[in-house]
Amino acid sequence: MNKPTGPQNITGDRAKPRSGSRAGSWAKPAAAPVEHPPGLPARLIAAAILADVIGAGHGFDEAFGSETTQAKLNALEPRDRALVRSIVVVSLRRLGTIRKALAAFLERGLPKRSGNLEWFLVVTAAQIMFLDVPDHAAVNLCVLAVRTDPKSQPFAALANAVARNLARAPEGPADLDPFADTPAWLAARWKQTYGDAKATAIALAHRIEPSLDITVKADVARWAEALEATRLPNGSLRLTSHVPVPDLAGYADGEWWVQDVAASLPARLLRVEAGQRVADLCAAPGGKTAQLIAAGGHVVAVDRSAERLKRLAVNLERLGMSAETEVADVAGFSADPFDAILLDAPCSATGTIRRHPDVAWTKRASDIVSLAALQTRMIDRALGLLKPGGTLVYCVCSLEPEEGEAQIASLLRRNPDVARVPITADEVGGWSDCVTPAGDLRTLPFFSVLDEPPLVGLDGFFAARLVRKA
């Protein structure tokens, strides 16, 4: 099987064994701690996370950040923790291809009532097909993992056969189906919305590991040199380093923050002037809030989640910035009118699949309907918080027109007191492909952000700039 080399060259290290304890001299001797072979705990955790994301429908961050998972990860060596993340991410990014490969060696399909067998096999296939892990290690650890689960244990011989056949399979041509790793309902939507060629390009872009983009507070040229980064026309920096973010120069000193190039565009479109009173609605984790503060605005950051606002406050503290914060649902938020408002509304997040591949497998078509209704209520409320003559930028990290283009078309039909302020290519790095004929912003994952050197890829975003007529 074809495995990429380079930054994904990660192998498992020995996990720290758990220490036993005794309740007292009168107690029965404690059972000897179970010591797993090197690398096995990482595979078990990866399989459990996949079961939580794909099986239970929880988001990656939720599954990865749970107390139970974090406790298990903290018992691992750093390289094993990195391995868990690599296995889970590539499993989600290439899930369709992996399932197709496994199906070739499961003539009768997965056995019923086989516990976590599917997830153990997916974890194994991800290593054999896409990670630089020795095949024999992946196969052996697969069998050991299966034996830890009472429900999958009876199928250890089957797992061994499937894993070995997968490892022996000759390298073949790339999967000819560009939508193999895209749920059918999303592929159908994108073909209808963007046409076959663009839909195909979107699906293929989601297979590529994204680069790290950052937004710098000041002196972009200096930090481009210090971080050996490429400066993009909009002012973002793109890094190729795989050094952990906290270890990069300037992070601890609050000189920059992580932000996809597409996510950096909506705040710029607000054109905040020094001293203006600005609301950032649905503000956490705070990248756009930081942009508005850096532009000179007096920012009120609003989010319905107190925990997410705490995270925003921590991020701003690192950057040496501050903002007023309000824990509130936008639909019920009241305040004195603002000069400008940024509404980054809750959405299906299908534009972020390249960075968050779990989105493809946890979202449903019905989510788009309910989210579009919520967005409509939020836009109407945001306009009510805006001064006459004030500017509202509405944005979503979604590829779905119901959450973007159709949302704004509906607003303009029902509210004659609102007008669109067209966006120009000069405001978004000169990327004319990102500006729609109506004057809104629409980025797609396969768009180029630099011709020389050629750099492709950014999140899918929609944004519209509106003004409340005086």
N, C-alpha and C positions, 0 to 999 in steps of 0.2 A: 504493500500500500504506500501511497505517496505521502510523505510527512514533511512539513516545512521545517527548516532549520533556522538557527539564529536566535532571536529573542525568546522563542518558545522552548529552548533547550533546558527543560526542567525535569529533574528526576526526584524520586521520593527519598527522603532521609528518614532515619530512625525517629519514631515518635518517643516522647518521654513516657516511660512506664508509670502507671499509677502506683502510689505507695499504699500499702495496707495499713490497717489500724486495729487496735484492740480496745474493747469497751472497758476492760479492767481485768484483774487477775482471775476473777471468778468466771469470766466470760469464756465461751467456747473459742478456740483458736480461730482467728479470721481466715477466711478462704484465701488461698494464694492469689495474688493479683494476676489477672489475665494479661499476658504480654503478647501483643500481636506482632507478627513479622514486620520488618521494616516496610513502610509504605502502605500497609493495609489500612490503618486508621484513616489516611487521607482518602482512599478509595471509598471507604464506608461512608464518610462524611459527604463526599461528592454525590454518591448515590442517594443519600437521604435528602440532600438539597434538591436534586432533580425530582425526586418523588413529591416534594413539597411544592415545587414550582409547577411542574407539568401535571402531576396527579391531583394536587389540591388546588391549583390555580393561584397560588400566592406569588407575589412579585419576587424577583431575585433579591432585592435589597431587604425585603421583609424576611425571606427564608434565610439568607446569609447572616442577617443581623439579629436573629432571635437569640435569646439568652442561652438556650440549649446548644445551638450551633456554635455560638461564640465560646462557650465553655470548652467544647470539644476542640475547636480551632486553637484556643490558647494553650492546649496541651501538646500541640505539635511544634516542631521546629519551623522556623520561618520558611524554609524551602518547601516543606510539606504544605504549609498554608498557601503558598503561591501555587503549588501544584493543584490543590483543591479548586482554587478559583479558575485556573487554566482549564481544567477538565470540565467544570460546569459551564463555563462560557462557550467553549468550543462545542460542547454537547448541544447547547441551545442553538448556537449559530448554525450548526450543520445537522440538526436533528432529523430532518427528512432524509438526507443522504445516508445517515447512520442507520436509520430504521430500514431503509431499502436494502442496505448491505446485509443487515442481520436477517431480514426476511428471506434472503437467498439461501440461508443455511438453516432456516426453520420451516421445513416443508409443511408442517401442520400448524404453524403459528406458535405463539407463546402458550405454554400450558396454562390451564385455568388454575386459579388459586395457588399461584406460584410465588406469592409474596413480592419481594423486591427484585426478582430475577431480571425483569426488563431493565431496571435502572443499573444493575450490575453489568449487564451486557452493553448498555449504552456507554457507560463509563469506560469499559474495556475497549469498545470500538473507537471511541474518541481518541484514546491513547495510541492504538494501533494505526489508525488512519490519518491522524492529524497532529499528534504530538511526538516529540523526539524522546519517546520512552521505549526501552528495549521490548521487543515483542514477547520474549519469554517471561519477562517480569509482569507484563500486563496480563498474560494468560494465566500464570500461576496465581497471581493475586486475585484474579476473577474467581477462580475456583474456591480459594480460601474465603473470599467475601460471601459467595453463595452459601457456604457451609456455616456462616454465622447466623443465618436467618432460618428458623425452623421451617417456614413455609417454602422457601426456595431450596433448602438443603437436599430434598429428594431429586432435584434436577441438576446436581453438581456435574454428573457425567455429561449431560446435554450441554451445559454451559462450557465445559472443557472442550467438547467437540466443536461447538460454534466458534469459540475464541480461537482455537487452533486453525480451523478452516479459514477464518478471517485473516489470521496472520500469514497463512500460506497463499492466500489469494494473490494472483499476479497483479502487478500494477496495470490498470487499464486506462482507457481514455477518460478525460474529464466527463463528469455527468452531463449528458446532452440536454437534460431538462433544467433550464435555468430557474424554474420555480420549484425544484425538488425540496428546497428548504423554506418554502413559503406556504403557509396554510392556504388551501384552495379558495376560501372565501375572500382572503385578502388579494390573492392573485387576480381573481375575477373583478374585484373592485378597481384595482389599479389599471387593468386592461381597459375597462370601461371608461375610466376617468382620463387616463393619459395616453391610451393607445398601446398596442403590443410592444413597440420598440422601446418606449420609455419605461413601461412596466417591467420589461425584461432587464433593462439597465438598473432599475431600482432593486430588483431581486438579486442581481449579481453584486451590486454594491454592498448589500447586507452581508455578504459572505466574507468581506475583507475586514481584517482587524483595523480599527480606526486609529489614527494618530492622536497625539495629545495636543489640544489647542489651549492657549492661555491668553488672558487679557491683562495687560500691564498698566499699572497706575500712571507711570511716567517714564520717559526716556526709553522708548521702544528700541531704538538702535542699540543702546548699551546692553539691554537684556537679550536682544537677538544674538549679539556676539557672545555674551557670557554663557548662554544656554545652548549655543550652537544651533539656534533655531532659524527657521525660514520666516521672514516677515511677509505677511499677506497684505494685499492692497487695502483691506479695511482696517489694518492696524493690529490684528491678531497675530500671535506667533504660533507656529506649528513646530513641535518637537518630534524627533525620531528616537530620542533616548528612552530606554526602558528602566531607568533609575526610578525607584519609588518616589512619588511626588514630594513627600515631606523632606526627602534628602536632596532635592534640587536646590541650587543656589537661588536665594531670594524668597523662597517660600516662607521660611520661619520669620523673616523680616517683614513679611506682608507686602512685598513688592508686586505681587501678581496673584491671580486666581485662575483656577481651571474653568474654562468656558468654551464650548464648541463655537466655532466661527459663526455658524448660523444663529446660535443663541445670543450672540453679541450684537446682532443687527437691530432688533426691535427697540432697545433703549436708545440707540443713536437716532432712530427716526423720530423720537419725541422732541429732539432739539431743545433740551432743557437749558434755560438761562440761569445765571447765578442769582440766587435769592428766591427763585420760584418755589412755591409750595407744591410738592409732587407726591402723589400716592402711587405706591407699588402694590397692586392688589394680587393676592396669591404669591407673595414675595419670596418665600423660602425656596431654595437654600441661600439666596442672596446675591448671586452674581449680577443680576440686573440692578438690584438695589445699589450695589457698589458702583456700578457705572453711573447711575443717576446722582449719587453723592459726589463722585469724582467730577461730574459736569457742573457742580455747584448748587444743586438743588437741595432744598430742605425737605427731606424724604420721610414720609410716614409709610412704614412697611406693615402690610396687613396680611394675616394668614389665619385660617380657621384652626390650625394646629399649634398648640402651645409648644409642643416638643420641637416642631419644625422651626418655630420662631427662636427657640433657644439655640438651635443649630445656626440659624442666621446670625444671631448675636455673637456667637463664638467666631464665626467666619469674619464678621466685621471687626471684631476686636483684634484679630490677627492682622487685619489690614490697616489698623489704626483709624477706623471710621466708626461713625455712630449714626443711628437713625431712631426716630420714634417708632415704637412697635405697638400694634394693636391685635389682640387675639379676637377675631371676629369672622363671621360668615359674610362674604361680600354682599349677598342678597339682603342682609339686614344691617349692614354697616352704615352708620351716620357720622357725619363730620361737616365742618365748614367747607365750602366749595374750594376745589383745588384748581391751580393754574394748568396742571397737566396730570394725566393719569396713564399708567401703564397697566394693562390688564392681561396677564399671562394666564389664561383660563385653563382650568382642568380639562384634559382632553384624552383621547385614546392613545396618544404618544406614539403613533405608528411611524412618525418621522424620526424617532430615536432608536429604531430597531438595530441599526448598525452598532450602536453603543450598548443597547439594552435588548439583546436578542430574546429575552424572556417575554417581551411585550407581544411578539408574534404568536406565542402559545398561551398567553393568559387573557388576551382580549377577545371579545365576541362582537358580532355585528350589532347585537342589541345594545351594547355599551355605547356605540356611536349615537344611537337615537336618544338615549337618556342624557348623554353628555351634551349633545347639541341643544336640548331643551334647557339644561342648566346654563350653558353659555349664553343663550338668549336672555335669560333672566339677569345674568351678571352684567351683560353689556348695557341693558336698560338701566340697571342700578348705577353703574359707573357713570353713565351720562348724566344722571341726576346729581352726581357729586361734583360735576364739572362746572366751572364758571362759564358764563357766556363768552364765547371767543376762545375758550380753552381747548386744548388738544388731548385726544385720547388715542393711544395706540393699543389695538387689540391684537393679540398673537396667540398661536397654538403651535405645539410641536407635533402636528398631525399632517398626514398626507391626504386626509379625507375631506372632500369638498363641503360636506355638510357642516364641518366644524370651521371652515375657512371661507372660501369664496361665497358659498350659498348663505352663510351666516351674515355676511356684510351686505349682500344683495337684499336679503330680507329686511335688515335694519333700515337701509336707505328707503325701501318702499314704505315702511310703516312709520318712519319718523322724518318729516320734512324739515325739521330743525337741525338736522345733521347733514354734513357734507363731507365727501371724501377729499383729502388733500393728497394728490398723487405723489408717489415715491419716484425718485429719479435714480438712474444707475449710478450717478456720482455719489449718492448717499450710501451706497452699499458696495463700495470697493470697485465700482465700474462694471460690476457683473450684470450686464443688461439682460442676460437669460433669466435672472432672478426677479425681474420686474414684469408683471402681467400687463396685458393691453389696457386693463382698467386702472393700472397704477398701484396695484398692491404688490407685496413681496411674496414670492413663492420659491423656496429653495427645494431642490430634490437631491437625494443622496449621491447621485452620480455626477453632479455638476463639478466642473473644474474650478479650483480656487487660485490656480497659478499656472501659466503656460510654460514658463521656464524658470526653474526646473518644473516639469509637469507634476502637478499635485491635484489629486481628485478626491472628492468626498467631503461631505458636511451633512449635518442633520437636516431633515425635512421640516421646514417651518413655513407658516403663513403669517403675514402681518398686514394690517391695514391701518392707515392714519386718518383719523376723523377729527373734525372740528365742530363744536357746538356753536351754531350761528348766534351772533350777538343780538 
